[in-house]
Amino acid sequence: MVDDIKEGGGRRGWSWSTRGSQLNMIQLLGVTLLLWLSVIAKCSSVTITNPSGVSYVGVRNTTSKQDIFYGIPYAQPPVGPLRFKPPQAWVPASNHTLVNATANRPVCIQSTPIDDSPVSEDCLYLSVWKPNNITMKLPVMVWIYGGGFLNGSTLWYPGEAILNTAFQLGKPVIYVAMNYRLGIYGFPPGKQSEAAGALNLGLKDQRLALEWVKKNIGLFGGDADRVMIFGESAGAMSVAYQMMYKDGKHGGVFRTALMESGAPSTYAALPASYPPRQTAYNFIANATGCAPNNFECLRKANSDTLKEANYNLFKLPPDLRSPDPYPSAIGPTLSPGDPFLTRSPKETIRRGNFTQIPFVCGTNLDEGTIFTTNPETTEDVVAFLTAQLPGLTFGITNKTAVNQLLKYYPAHPSAGSPYNTGNNTFGKASQYKRAASIIGDLVFDAPRRDFLQVATKLGVSAWSYQWAQAGLDLPEFGAAHSFDLAFVFQQRWEGMTRPLIDLSIAMIDYWITLAYKLDPGATANPNRAAWPKYATVGKSLKLEAGNITVIGDDFRVSGMNYIQDNLLT
């Protein structure tokens, strides 16, 4: 039997020099690589067969000397009676099943329509990139994409460039990227979803994919005992949740982790019945013609109707819509007995109930800019931070606490984000830089600092970094959220300067060294800046073109202390 694959269409990448929403930004790199593969590369097929006789047919790229296996099923399609159910491991039809892994599968359904790739509920697949002719077992880097738990795909994060750089550095690796369910498909909201056992399905998808890697990556030349998981934004949060799986009893499916712009408390993990979540569930039930208490009706709802309801759920009024709206009410959910979130992340890490392995947790200098509207007044900032909508909620209802928080963040533009830009307001409203500073700390930097401080006190080896390289033509965003991705995935563009290229190479060298040696600073490159552990004094590595150096994690202490003590969950 042949498990066939439909052509996945074009890939989406991102442009470091341009930024709309995170979904719109992801467009340049993947398309460039697709054209390179189809026009320049010389490709043939390659087959790997497991001991049971199941064969995986992939693509051998003789130009880049890589084998690529697109769209390998790791779970049964979550459709029909399996919709809104925890994932079930994929089982071949027979011992002689042939899996066609020569082209991409459809993308999981997103929060908005996309026009360059098919979307489907049947999307639980992963892809593997490996060097040709491996003679030894290699470390494995498993990528979990971000996108606010609403968007994302393996198509947009290909591994070719990472493998090329790893080879040039003399540190070859295996790269794996997984799809997981998003939006209401991966994170059904409401008390009815909780009663049906349908919470945190996207996190469970990720876990099953990691179990597949542990069991099968040896067939592809990977060392199942040297797996590193890494991700950005919601992907970084997912890495943290995987570290908290069953209070840290993760079964050895990975041995180190790296979080880019995300930490355990980045997303406000709230109960299923939290009002915006219940509102979201009621909206979906109404849109599909289902009675609120009939969850089985949702399981059987027309796929197109459900998809349109998922799209419409996240629409926001103009005054609350930032360039990249986040966070929504749809995402990881707190529930007693849940393998990931039986209690709040803040409490879980303070108990030490996470996998205490070496890890990196970093942020970008100006994390909050793309998530900020254009507030004119203090009242506008308070209204934004306390919004209670399905498409926008920070999980904060206490306006008194928000007003107290504002005391630590001056309204003067010189104190705001993008930082180090003086009184320049970039044509934005008077409270823009203040709000961006608050959101960056509330959602990203305070959770990062909190996790690193707690882990260090527990004796865990941990490292921090700050991405400080601003974008090229959007100064109002600074070194914004996700701007580092082009460097991790080795994007190149015409006119890219040597310092920027060197920054990109250095960054992936640190990342790969963590996978190899459990210490990102052990690069063995005498020209590479040292990267010390976070330690009790709070050291961090600043990543900027021509200026990679160690800095103290001692900025905005009063404001972040208030956040850590009063607002993190």
Secondary structure, DSSP 8 states (H G I E B T S, - for coil): -EE------------TT--SSHHHHTTHHHHHHHHHHHHT--EEEEEEE-TTS-EEEEEEETTTTEEEEEEEE-B----GGGTTS---B---SSTT-EEE-SS---B---SS--SSS-B-S---EEEEEEESS--S-EEEEEEE--STTT---GGGS-SHHHHHHHHHTT---EEEEE----HHHHS--SHHHHHTT-TTHHHHHHHHHHHHHHHHGGGGTEEEEEEEEEEETHHHHHHHHHHTGGGG--TTS-SEEEEES--TTSS--EETTSHHHHHHHHHHHHHTT--TT-HHHHHTS-HHHHHHHHHHHT---GGG--SS----S-S-EE-TT-SS-SS-HHHHHHTT-S----EEEEEETBTTGGG-----SHHHHHHHHT--BTTB--S---HHHHHHHHTTS-SSGGGSSSTT-TT--TT--TTHHHHHHHHHIIIIIHHHHHHHHHHHHTT--EEEEEE----SS-TTT-SBTTTTHHHHTT---TT--HHHHHHHHHHHHHHHHHHHHS-TT----TTS------TTTTEEEEE-TT--EEEES-SSHHHHHHHHHHT--
